[in-house]
Amino acid sequence: MPNLVILCRYRDMPDALLAWSILDSAGMESLLIDEITIRMDWLWSNLLGGVKICVRPEDAEDAIQILKVDIPEKFNVEGVGDFEQPRCPQCHSLNISYESFIKPATYACTFFLYLPIRIGRTRWKCQSCNHAWKPTDE
């Protein structure tokens, strides 16, 4: 693939692979650059400028439009009905993620003492404003 255009750069492999799979599922031919080096040692990511997704120059505009799809506010789940996306209580962004932290002491207690003790926490975190909050039963 001669004359490629760098479409975007990602510091982390999961983000790069997600974007690449979106382009691939849309039938867009794309290539990951520096993927193997960063897979082997992720500390090289900043030095190399991250994992780069490259496309042909004539496909660049379409690829940008494919990757800029907004997060839907609602979507239909078969057998359940409409599901409304959770929002950040502070800035009302849809760009949030669920995080679960389990401390290493949990594994030590379970493995060595045979006690199923869970030491950790779960929370929602907004990627737009960095606000974090505890999950509710809703």
SULGI-V827967 format. One line per field, one symbol per residue. ss: DSSP state (h for helix, s for strand, l for the rest). phi: phi as a letter, one per 20 degrees, with the letter a starting at -180 (. if undefined). Layout:
# SULGI-V827967
ss=???
phi=???
This chain:
# SULGI-V827967
ss=lllsssssssllhhhhhhhhhhhhhlllllssslhhhhhhlhhhhhhhllsssssshhhhhhhhhhhllllllsssslllsssslllllllllllssssssslhhhhhhhhhlllllllssssssslllllsslllll
phi=.fledfebccfdfgfffffffffffenefbcedmffffffbfffgffennedddcfgfeffffffffefffffcbedfndofdeffcffedmfeeccedcddfgfffffffedldfeddrbcaeceeedmfcbffdff
